Amino acid sequence: MTSPLIQAKDLWFSYNHDNVLEAITFEIAPNDFVAMIGPNGGGKTTLLKLLLGLLVPTRGCVSILGQPPRQVSERIGYVPQHAAVNPHFPVSVLDVVLTGCLMPGIKWPRTTPIQRQRGLEALAYLGVADLADRRVGDLSGGQRQRVFIARALVGDPQILFLDEPTAGIDAEGQNELYCLLEELNSDGITIVMVSHDMLAISTHVKSVACVNRQLHYHPHPELTHEMMEMMYHHPPGQACPVELLAHGVPHRVLRRHRE
């Protein structure tokens, strides 16, 4: 059997002694495409940061490729929801992509011709090579997100983590981006994506991790009404955005379970 690429064992995390995540144990196989869904405040982004090694668990452990996340950081690509690039700063698209070549502790070294070539190849792979010399602040939301994905890919990662990658992108751009991620996955990159887009789950991803303090992992993109009610139960008067979206998706996505 293939060894898991990502493992979490009895994972807990708290802010100021308030548990955000509790008793999370799961495995992600190589070449999976996982959508991580759940209500706002349910712990999705926190879990993503634990998998990246950006946060240290209160209890339990995370391993990537059998090692602590920070020890294999060069095998991991990350696209945050709000990338740390000032759109008004006069920096070119290629320069932004090349920041993906930075090593820990090095702020802005002189790039090599080989690195620049890798940056251009990453942009070409994402279909935006013609933007290399453009100022990043002049790009559309969809173009900019492709640039940030190119930055994550320039180091040739084995795993790609994305936090709400379609935020601020129009419907056409969202569909193009999901198709791009599906293509990356078909090329062998394991993808873990935080998302509120229930329709994308049915058409692009391979499995679903429902996160609401605890985690339920489903090795398929089909969600039943029972699963949604279990995961997104909320006190009266507190509407869950994901649950509200769920009621509007096609029947084939939220298929009522029958014995």
N, C-alpha and C positions, 0 to 999 in steps of 0.2 A: 504493500500500500504506500501511496505517496505521503511523505511527512507533511504536517501542517506548516504553512508559511508563517502564520500568525497564531499565537496562542495567548489567551488570558486565563489565569487561574485564580479563583476566589478574589476577584478584584473589587476593592472598596476605595472610595475617595470622598473626602469631606472638606467643606469650607467652614472654618470657625466651628468645628465639631458638629456641623449639620451634614448628614450623609447626602451626597448627590448621587452616588452610585453604590450599589450593594450587591455583594456575592455574585459577581459577573464571571462566568466561565464559558468560554467558547473557543472554537478553532476556525480558521479560514484556510482553505486549501489553495494551492497554487492555481493561478489563472481564474480565480473566482472574480465576480463583479458584484459587489455587495452594496446595496442601498441601506443606509442607516437612517431610520425614520423614528419619529416620536414627537411629542408635544414640546413647545418652547419651555425651557427649564428642565427638561427630562434628562439631560446629561449627555446629549449626543456629541457636542463639541468637546466637552470635558473628556469623554471616552476617546475621541480622536486624538486629543493631545496626550493622553496616557499612552496610546499606541505609538505615538511619535517619540515618546520620551521627553516631551516638553513639560510634563507634570510627573511627579512621583506618587505612586499610589499610597494611600493610607495603610492598606493591607493588600496582600496578594502580589502577583507578578505578571509581567508582560514579556513575551519573547518574540523576536522577529528573526526568522531564519535560525532559530535555536539560540539566539544571543539577546542581551538587553538591547532595546532600540537604539540607544546612542552609540553602541559599538558597531552598528551596521548602517549608520546614517547615510553613507554614500550609496546604499542600495535602495534608499527611500526618496521618493519625490513628494512634495507637498504643495498644494494650492490652497491657501487660506481664503476665507470668505472675503476679507478685506486685505488685499495684498499691500505690503508696506512700500509702496512706490508713490511719491507725490506726483500727481498728474500734471502739475504746473512746473515741475522741475525740468529743465531742458536736457533730458537724457534720451538717447535713441533707443529704439526697440531692441536692437542687437545688444546694446550695453546692458539693458535690463535682463535679457536672456543670459548673458555671460555672468551675471551675479550668481547663477546656479552652479558655477564652477568654483565658487569661493569655498575655501576650506575653513573649518572652525578656527576662530582667533585671527583670521586674516580679513581685513576690511575691504580693501580695493587694490589688489595687486595688478601688475601689468599682465595682460592676457597674452597668451602665446598664439601663433598662427594656427596651431592645431585646435586650440580651444575656440578660436573665432570660426574656424571651419565647422566645428561641431555645433556651434550656435546657429550658423546659417543652415546647416542640415536639419536641425530641430525645427527651425521656422519653415523650411521647405516641406518637411514632413507634415506640418500642420496647415500647409497651404497659404502661408502668409510671408513667404520669402521676400516678396516685393515691398514689405513694410520695414525691412531691416534698418533703413536710414531715417525712417519717420520718427517724429517726436512722440513718445508714448502717450502724452496728454492729448494728442490729436486723434486718437483712435476711438472707434465705437466700442460699446461695452463688449460685444461679441469678439471683436478683433483683439481687444486688450486681454480678454480671458484666454484666448489662444496663445498670446504671448506669454502669459503667466504659466500656462501648461508647458510651453516650450522651455521656459526657464526650469521647470520641474523635471523635464525629460533630458536636458542637456547632459546630465551626469549618467545617463543610461540606467535608470533605476529599475528594480524588479517589482516594486510596489508603488502605486500612486494613491495618495490620500487627497481627497478634495472636500472642502467644507462649503456647501451650498454654491456649487460652481456656476449655476445659472442665475444667481441673484443680479438684478438690474439688467437682464438681457431680454430682448423681445422674443415673442413666441417662435419666430423663424430661426433666430439665433440659438434659442434653446434646443430646438430639434437638431440643428446642425452640430451643436456641441455634444449632444447625447450620441449621435451617430459617430462622431469622432472618437468619443470614449469607447464605444463599442468596437471600433476598429483597433484602437490601442489594445483593448483586452484580447481581441482575436490575434494580435501579434505577440501575445505572451505576457502582457503586463497585468498583474493583479491589481484590481481597483476597489477601493473602499470610499464611498461617497456619502456624505451627509446630504439629505435632500428632503424637501417637503412635496416634491412633485410626484403624486401617486400614479399618474398616467405613465411617467417614464419607467416606473417600476415594472409595469406589465409588458413594456415593449423593448427594453434594453438590458436590464440587469438580470443576473442569474439567481440571486438570493437576497433575503431581506433580514436585517437585524432590527427588531423593534426595541427601542430604548426608552424606558420611562422609569428611571432609578434602577430597575433591574433590566435584564436583556433576555429576549426570546429570539432565537435564531431559526430561520426558516429556509431550507435549502431549495427554494423555488420562489418565483415572483408572484405567485397567486396569494391574495389576502382574502380571508373570509370575514364576514360581519362579526363572527364570534371573536376572531383574533383582534379586530379593531376595538370591539367593546371591552375586551380584556385589557388591552394595552393602553387605551386612551380614556379610561374611566376618569371622570373629574367631578369634583363637588358641584352641587347645583349652582348655576349662575356663572361658572367658569368654563367658557367654551374653548375647546381645543381646536386650533386652526387646522391641524392635520385631520382630525375627525370630521370637521366641516367639509374639508376637501374630499374626504373619503366617500361621503354620501353622494357626491356628484360624479364619481368616475364610472366608467362603463361596467355593465354587469359582469363581463368576462374578467375584470380585474378583481372586483369584490364578489367572489362567487360564494353564494350561501352554501355552507357545508351540509351535505346530506349523507346519512348513513347508508 
